[in-house]
Amino acid sequence: MRIFIAVDLPKEVKNYLYDLQKELQVEKKYNKINWIAKKNLHLTLRFLGDITKEELSKVEEELERIRLNKFEAILKGTGIFPNEIIPRIVWVGLEPKEGIQKLQHKVDELTLGIGKAEQEFSAHITLGRIKKLEKKKELLEKIKELKIKELKWKIEKITIFESVLSKEGPKYKIIKEIVLQ
């Protein structure tokens, strides 16, 4: 089972991010970007990869022990990973970074030793994965010019998802939701 732990986004945030994706679809015939489907937009806290059912049970059990308060998150800024020379990911940032990093650190701590090794974390929502850019300058300018509406919402739970890969793109299935305090 291909598993990841994430914060699912409210419908209003997904709709807004989907509209941003449309704004960024410049020079389509020159740029190949796999935009994340609206229903799949989320904040990844930890990607575990392929794990067994026994490991999944352990993850579920461990995450039930999270004792963190619900908190407000805000969309803040856009950018590119890893850098503008070799752009691979278009993203929207989130704040407060401290609250989100605290949540992510707790998820890491509770799932240590299960699945893929810890990855470097940055509070962001992936909008698209860049496959080919012939008009890189135009896209980078568009991203820099983009004004992000600072939408706020409350992070109230985390979700364990199974990602099933298919020709039409990944399909996400909710395995379990854990409500924060």
Residue pairs with C-beta under 8 A, 6 or more apart in sequence:
1 50
1 51
1 52
1 53
1 56
1 162
2 49
2 50
2 162
2 163
2 164
2 165
3 48
3 49
3 50
3 51
3 56
3 59
3 115
3 160
3 161
3 162
3 163
3 175
4 44
4 45
4 46
4 47
4 48
4 160
4 161
4 163
5 44
5 45
5 46
5 48
5 59
5 63
5 107
5 111
5 158
5 159
5 160
5 161
6 42
6 43
6 44
6 45
6 158
6 159
6 161
7 42
7 43
7 45
7 73
7 103
7 155
7 157
7 158
7 159
8 42
8 157
8 159
8 174
9 17
9 41
9 42
9 43
9 125
9 153
10 153
12 151
12 153
13 41
13 75
13 151
13 153
14 38
14 39
14 41
15 38
16 75
16 149
16 151
17 38
17 41
17 75
17 92
17 125
17 127
18 38
18 41
20 78
20 92
20 127
20 146
20 148
21 35
21 36
21 127
21 128
23 142
23 146
24 33
24 90
24 127
24 128
24 139
24 142
24 143
24 146
25 33
25 35
26 135
26 138
26 139
26 142
27 134
27 135
27 138
27 139
30 133
30 134
30 135
31 130
31 132
31 133
31 134
31 135
31 136
31 139
32 130
32 131
32 132
32 133
33 90
33 128
33 129
33 130
33 131
34 128
34 129
34 131
34 169
35 127
35 128
36 126
36 127
36 128
36 129
37 169
39 172
40 169
40 170
40 172
41 125
41 127
42 125
42 159
42 161
42 172
43 73
43 94
43 100
43 123
43 124
43 125
44 126
45 103
45 104
45 107
45 121
45 158
46 104
46 107
46 108
46 111
46 115
46 118
46 119
47 115
47 116
47 119
48 55
48 59
48 111
48 114
48 115
48 116
49 115
49 116
50 115
51 59
51 114
51 115
55 114
55 115
56 160
56 175
58 114
59 110
59 111
59 114
59 160
60 160
60 175
60 176
62 110
62 111
63 107
63 110
63 111
63 158
63 160
63 176
63 178
64 178
65 110
66 106
66 107
66 110
66 158
66 178
66 180
67 181
68 102
68 103
68 106
68 180
68 181
69 180
69 181
70 154
70 155
70 156
70 180
70 181
71 96
71 99
71 154
71 155
71 180
72 96
72 152
72 153
72 154
72 155
73 94
73 95
73 96
73 99
73 100
73 152
73 153
73 154
73 155
74 94
74 95
74 96
74 150
74 151
74 152
75 92
75 93
75 94
75 125
75 148
75 149
75 150
75 151
76 92
76 93
76 94
76 95
76 148
76 150
77 92
77 93
77 148
78 90
78 91
78 92
78 93
78 127
78 143
78 144
78 146
78 148
79 90
79 91
79 93
79 124
79 143
80 87
80 88
80 89
80 90
80 91
80 140
80 143
81 87
81 88
81 89
81 91
81 122
81 124
82 88
82 89
84 140
87 130
87 133
87 136
87 139
87 140
88 129
88 130
89 126
89 128
89 129
89 130
90 126
90 127
90 128
90 130
90 143
91 124
91 125
91 126
91 127
92 124
92 125
92 127
92 148
93 123
93 124
94 100
94 123
94 124
94 125
95 123
97 123
99 155
100 123
100 155
101 121
101 123
103 155
103 158
103 180
104 121
104 123
107 158
108 118
108 121
112 118
133 139
155 180
156 179
156 180
157 177
157 178
157 179
157 180
158 177
158 178
158 180
159 174
159 175
159 176
159 177
159 178
160 174
160 175
160 176
160 177
160 178
161 172
161 173
161 174
161 175
162 172
162 173
162 175
163 170
163 171
163 172
164 170
164 171
164 172
164 173
